[in-house]
């Protein structure tokens, strides 16, 4: 099923909005990670406990990886919306099955 011109433009516009939002989150996370690394380094350099600072750094880095995967998913959606497919069952967008999901497991 091919999207009509107006529907395709709306879908592409929405995908671009989501992509811009994801890029913003990625940029913010990178800044937070740099700051948190400095905090961890300071704690280690001054002999202070760093467990909580390191744990937060790990969480921020994990979030960054997840947002980067989400960005790849959004890019695949944009590519699929912009192109046409000869597959009549392909609806012009990636599905959850098209994106490799990973689940973070809590350590007990």
N, C-alpha and C positions, 0 to 999 in steps of 0.2 A: 504494500500500500504506500503510495507516494503522497507526501504532504502537499497541499495546495500552496501557492505562492505566499499568501497571507499567513497561513498556519505555520509554514516553514520559517518565515521571518520572525514570527512571535516565538517559536521554539528556539531558534538560534539566538534571539535576543535574550531569552530567559537563561539559556545555557551560558551565554557570555556573562550575564549578571552573576550566576553561581560561580563561574570560573574566577571572576574578579574578586568575589567575596572569599573564595578559597585562597587566592593569591595573597589577599590582605591578611588572612589568618596565618599563612605560612610566614610572611614577612614579620608579623608580630612575634610569632614563636621563635624565629631566629634571633630577634633582639633579646627576648627573654632568656634564651639559652646562653647567649654571650654574657649577659648580666649574671646569670646563675653560675656559670663557670667561674667567673671572677669571685663570686661569693665562696664557692667551694675551695678555690685556690687560696683565698685569704684565710679561711678556716684551717686548712692544712698547714699553711705557712706559719700560722700563729699558735699552732698546737691545740686549737679548739676542736670540739666534736663536729664532725661534718656529715653524720649519717642523714639527718633530715635534709640538709642542703643537697646532698648527693641523690637522695630519693626524689626530691623535687626535680632535679636535673634529669634524672631518668624518665620521670613522667612527662616532662616537657619534650624530651627527645622522642619518646614514644608517640606523643601527640603529633609532632612534626612528621614522623613517618606515616601516620594514619592520614593526615591532611595531604601529604604528597601523593599517596595512593588514591585519595579521593580526587585530587586534581587530575591524575591520569584518567580516571573514570570519566570525569567531566569532559576532558579533551576527546576521549573516544566518542562520547555522546555528540559533541560538536561536529566531529568528522562525519559521523553517521548521518547527522541531520543535514549537513551541507551537501553530501553526495546522494546519489540515487542508487537504489539497490534493484537488481533484477529479480531478487528473491521475493515472491509475492507474500511470503509469510514474515518478511522482515519489515518492521514498522518504522524504520528510520531512527531508531534509538537503541542504545545499549540497554540490556536488562541486567538485573542483579546477577544472573548466571554468566554474563559476559565479563564480569569483574572478579578477579581472584580475591576473595575475602580471607582475612586472617583474623582470628579471635585471640585477644590477649587472655591468657589464663592467669588467674590469681595463684600465687604461691601460698601453700598452706603452712 
